[in-house]
Amino acid sequence: MRVHRLRLKDFRGVAEREVEFAASGITVVEGANEAGKSSMIEALDLLLQMPASSKRAAVKAVQPSGRDVGSEVFAEISCGPWHFEYFKRFNKRAETSLRILSPHREQLTGREAHERVEQILGQSLDNSLYQALRLMQSGAPDLGRLTDSSALARALDRVAAPVADADTDGDGDADGAALIAAVGKEYSRYFTVKTGRPAAELAAAVAEAKQARAEVDERERQLRGAEEAAAELPEVERAYRQATDAEVHAGAALAEAGRRVADAEKVSAVVEQARERAKRREIAVGVAERDVSDRLSAETALAELDRQRTADEAMSGELGAKAAAAETRAAASSEQAAAVRDDLARVRTELDGAVRAAQAEVDRTRIATIEKALADAAELAVRRASLVEVIAANPVTAEHVKLATKLDREIVAAQARVEAVAATVEVTPSGEADVLVDGTSIAGVTAFSAVGETVVQAPGVRVVVRGAADTQVLAQRLTELRDQAAELTAACGVESLEEVAARAQHRTSAQRDLREVDDARARVLAGSSEQALSAERDRLLAGLPVEPAAHGLRSVADLRAVVAALEADLAGAERQVAAAQAEAAQMRARMEVLNEAVARSTDSARQRRAALLESRAQHSDEALRGALIAARDSHREALAAVAEAVAAAAHLDLAGLQAEAAEAQQRLDRIAGRAAALRDQRTQLRTVLELCRTENRLDDLAQARASAEAAENALARVTERAEGARLLYTSLHRNRAESRSRHIAPFTRRLEELAVPVFGESVRFEVGEDFTVASRTLDGVTVDVEALSGGAREQLGLIARLACAMIVDENDGVPVILDDALGYSDPDRLASMAQVLGAAAGDAQIIVLTCTPDRYAAVDDATIVAV
């Protein structure tokens, strides 16, 4: 199968996209995370597997979030001899359309299109290989089982076939596959393919024989039940008659026990009545005693109220006297506090004046300090401005000094070299006429070196002195140095190079003085500024009093001490006032409480006295005591009657009689229950015998035995055929497994060839019969694949898939799909894997999805698609 084009619209986060894949070779689809690369593979799976009308969660999940639109998938695919275009719209306005381009044109829609594609894929697509050759970012890197891949089996059969079989008929593979399919179909008539358990025809024969044998067992069980019922019925009849007789006798015994219990209960009732009468007389005694006690309590409580009232009245008088004394003390202390308060106000006024005068003196001192600082700062500012002008007028720096020193040394050296190689010309004027050397008049003997070109002029003569060629070069260098010296002295504002250092020193001295002036100014301003100090001075001047302070004021410290002493005296006086007032208030409050208690006591005593008089008017003290004596006599008579009734009932055992009656009831219940059980059992036995007579169970048993024998004979025949099919099936598959073991070698060779650039020349693999890689041997060291690092396992999984893709015939091949693979590979391994991919591309179709294009940058001849 080859995927040529894939188009998505409104699929998850993909609005619309179409990608063309190379039919062979490598196609790298690049895109950022969440660009929808993995969604392309998901869309292809849905297109090939799910009907457009499906309501499964996997289909609903691809609809764009928040949009009520259908998700569309279109693909152009080659599969075997078929080349077709397939389209589906999911979730909204479901639609399916198929256009087959070759080998002959067809156009189908709806369910027919879906089923036609399933038919094509079923005939031409090796689904086991298609699923195995994927390496997805969310899946394991292992290749997995490929034993069911017919395409890989055919390819390995061709590779593993010996040379001697080269002339055999090419249809041998098809015939062998047809034979295996026919044997498998026959085997599946009797057994399940996965478990080997009985199934289909064999399972049905086993079930039928088991059912027939169960029917025979049931018929035999029913017949045995009838025989057992006939033998058991006479004994049950006899036991039932005995139970009914015992039930009659138990009922009579229960009636007699009930009569004796009733007689005993009557005597017991007389005893209870006597006890109830005695209890009522006892209650009457208690009532009479309570009446007498209440009368005595009322008299005692009234006397206690009178006593308490007298004591409260006396205490209230004492509290009134104490309250008056406390109020007198509070008034005296209040007068004392007022006098102290007046003195305190006067002293505080004097203290405020003294504080203001002291502050004014401090402010004047501060004003003088500020004015001096401002004057010093102004003087320093003038000096600073002068120094800034000096520094600005002197641009000479240490760099200029270094350059001047260097030029001076070089000029002296150049002059010495010139003088060493050049001739010396001496010009002496001999008359009064002017003699010029290079245009300059000379007055006496003048000597110069003959370098370059020097002109000596006198009236009537002009002499040109030229130096030799080598001296001209030295002279030119000397001229250049002198020009540089002239430029430097002009820039520094001096006449000669010797003056540059002195001028630089003068600038340095001025800069040092400027720093000292800045430091002095900072000290004078003390972190402030002229504006801030001026503002502070103006504010302090505005706050000075107009009139000077009066003489003779006491000091602030003395006045504060006097204020503190007066405040202490005032606080003490106020505490005395508060304490006396609190004491007076407390005494008044207690007196009010006592007065209220006296009032309540008086009112309560009046009420109790009235109630006592009313009670005595109804029942005198003598009447209450007489009623108590009468109640006690009546109670003693009732107790005597109780004793007499108890003595009369002493010979009766009511509890024993009740126990006998309960036991008789239990005995009757047991006998009645047994009789009912025997009656039911007799009915059941009679029913079993009646059914046996009416249903002809002996004939049914004979018929069931005949059916069971027929089912067992049929099972034997089916079992014989099934064992033959099992033997043929296992033999063919054993031979096929032995043949397949020969296939492992070519697959292993191709795997090792591809792995050499990654793991080295010594790499070897152990591959199982299901094409899973079990271990890797490198430089003689064997390691299980499960123990390899994640990167090595991922690389090996990719190499194994490429090996399968290279072995399988082009017509049977499927795309190798790699979704963000090689994420655990280092740069060296990535380069090696790029070499492996390039070698494996060939006729295989490899689709790479990646968010990191650099991983596959080294792959040659790859088709790059950006999404």
Helices and strands as residue ranges (DSSP letters): E 2-11, E 14-20, E 25-30, H 37-49, H 57-60, E 71-79, E 82-90, E 95-102, E 106-109, H 110-124, H 127-132, E 134-135, H 150-160, G 163-165, H 172-188, H 200-393, H 398-421, E 423-427, E 435-437, E 440-442, E 446-450, E 453-458, E 461-466, H 469-492, H 498-525, H 530-543, H 556-618, H 621-648, H 654-695, H 697-759, E 764-767, E 773-778, E 781-784, G 785-787, H 790-807, E 816-819, H 827-841, E 845-850, G 853-856, E 863-866
